[in-house]
Amino acid sequence: MRVLGVDPGLTRCGIGVVEGVAGRPLTMIGVGVVRTPADADLGRRLVAVEQGVEQWLDEHRPEFVAVERVFSQHNVRTVMGTAQASAVAILCASRRGIPVALHTPSEVKAAVTGSGRADKAQVGAMVTRLLRLAAPPKPADAADALALAICHIWRAPAQNRLQQAVARHAAGAPMTPMTPMTPKGRTA
């Protein structure tokens, strides 16, 4: 599975591509940052993010795109820019028919480090270790994008099984019957 991770931001939008399957060593295919000048017009900045994401999609042809889910922050300007960059990444992938998954920061941290409260240094260190890199990707936005891709690769199989079960249930498929148990825990 090849996943493009996007850590959305207007000034720095981290992008990383990871390939692999859950339970096996993963490979970093590419990592970088799409940058826009803080003093540029909002429309120009969004177009620059779109062009950067499109270039990564063209070059790396991912099967999935994993984007950080925007969460509430105290700084409204920051959360708005993050949400806008996130929407651009989702639009670019959706336009091509590439499935998009949203992961919260705590989900990503927990998947990569084992703790949903890990700091950026811990995430960078684990990404470096998991992808067998010589040094942590810089800036932290790039490491976060790789962490998003890793998180999706590891979580996707379980999420897919859950979605399939929900779809079967919604379609009226009978639930798989359980084998009855006797009071002593033996099958009947």
Stockholm file with secondary structure:
# STOCKHOLM 1.0

chainA/1-188         MRVLGVDPGLTRCGIGVVEGVAGRPLTMIGVGVVRTPADADLGRRLVAVEQGVEQWLDEHRPEFVAVERVFSQHNVRTVMGTAQASAVAILCASRRGIPVALHTPSEVKAAVTGSGRADKAQVGAMVTRLLRLAAPPKPADAADALALAICHIWRAPAQNRLQQAVARHAAGAPMTPMTPMTPKGRTA
#=GR chainA/1-188 SS CEEEEEECCSSEEEEEEEECCTTSCCEEEEEEEEECCTTSCHHHHHHHHHHHHHHHHHHHCCSEEEEECCCCCSCHHHHHHHHHHHHHHHHHHHHTTCCEEEECHHHHHHHHHSCTTCCHHHHHHHHHHHTTCSSCCSSHHHHHHHHHHHHHHHHHHHHHHHHHHHHHHHTTCCCCCCCCBCTTSCBC
#=GC SS_cons         CEEEEEECCSSEEEEEEEECCTTSCCEEEEEEEEECCTTSCHHHHHHHHHHHHHHHHHHHCCSEEEEECCCCCSCHHHHHHHHHHHHHHHHHHHHTTCCEEEECHHHHHHHHHSCTTCCHHHHHHHHHHHTTCSSCCSSHHHHHHHHHHHHHHHHHHHHHHHHHHHHHHHTTCCCCCCCCBCTTSCBC
//
